[in-house]
Amino acid sequence: MKLEICTNSYQSAKNAQEAGAHRIELCQELSVGGITPSYGLLKQVMDTLSIPVCVLIRPRSANFVYTDDEFQIMKHDIQLCKDLGCHGIVSGVLNADKTLDVERTRQLVELSKPLPFTFHRAFDEVINPKETVQQLIDLGVDRILTSGQGSSAEKGLELLRVLHVESKGRITILAGGGISPKNASKFKDAGLEEIHASASRKIDQDPSLFGMPQTVSDIQTIKAILNEI
């Protein structure tokens, strides 16, 4: 079973590599669900680390319905990731009615090639998950990052299992959302092949006028998850 760590900083990425994670999803601002990392963070990670890096392409927080200008920004960011030698793209687009925006997602998948493409947790908002899985298979998407539409992957485990079985190896169901050393083995027992976790801890720091608590992916927590799978 493979473990992907969602990393929100250079230190988190470095910790994931040291702990033995199989790959990372690189982003920033996990407190709002993650947004596209900066050029500086991307370059630092690619220049100094060897762990496979999949990059979140999400130009802002909130919903997954984008203006034409935002969509252009996403395409520019994908090309930048390819130029820097990143190993995968994590993105996706929905319509306002919570269905898959097939045409725009198709464009992102095509632009990302030959890199593998993960459709992110926008999937957990779609109104018909089984139909959407088939649409994503038809688009050539490699993975779906999802909690099984539950408030956590553990609560969505039954749908995760069903989607994994029905996909018949045509797409990978990447379980994510609240995965920890305490429940990681449940996903292996359900037959899933990959899981996604932030494995983070808060960093003690003086209160800031503007700051949210800083978090970092924790080496020992990552190792503990790996020991369970």
C-alpha positions, 0 to 999 in steps of 0.5 A: 500500500502506498502513502501520499503525504499532503505537505504544506511547506518545504519542511513538511516535504522534507519530513515526508521524504525522511520518514519514507513516504511514497510521494507527496502532494505539495500545496500551501494553506491547508487551513482552507483546503490547500491552494497552489504552492508558490514558485519558490516552494516548488523550485526549492522542493524540486531542486533539493528533494528526491521524493515524487512530487504531485502538485495541487493546482487550485488558484484559490479557496472556496468552491471549484467553479472557476472563471475564465481568468482563473482557469488560465491561471491554472493552465499556466501553473500546470505548465510551470510544474512540467517545466520544473520537473514535477511528477504529477498534477492534482486538480479538477473543475466542477459546474455550479450544479455540482457535476463534473465540468468535463470539458475543462477537466479534459483540458487540464488532463491533456495539458498535464500529459505525460504526468499522471493526473489526480482529480482532487477532493472536489469529487466529494461534492459531486451529486453522482459519484459513481457516474463521475468515476466513469467520466474521470476514467473516460478522461484518462484520470489516474487517481481520485482523491476522496473521503468517500463523500464522508466527513472523514475517509473512515466515515466514507469507507463503504463508498470508497470500497465500492468505488474501488471495486467497481473501478476494476483497476481502471483508476486508483481510489486514493483515500484521504481525510482524517487518516491516522495511525489509528485507522490506516489499516482499515483502508488496507483491509478494505482492499484500497491500494493508496492513502493520503494524509497530512500527518501533521502537528502544530508547531509551538509559536508565539501568537500572531496578529494575523496567523493561524497555528502553523502545522508541519507533517510529522516524521514519527506520525508518518512512520507510524502510518507506514507501520500500519500498512 
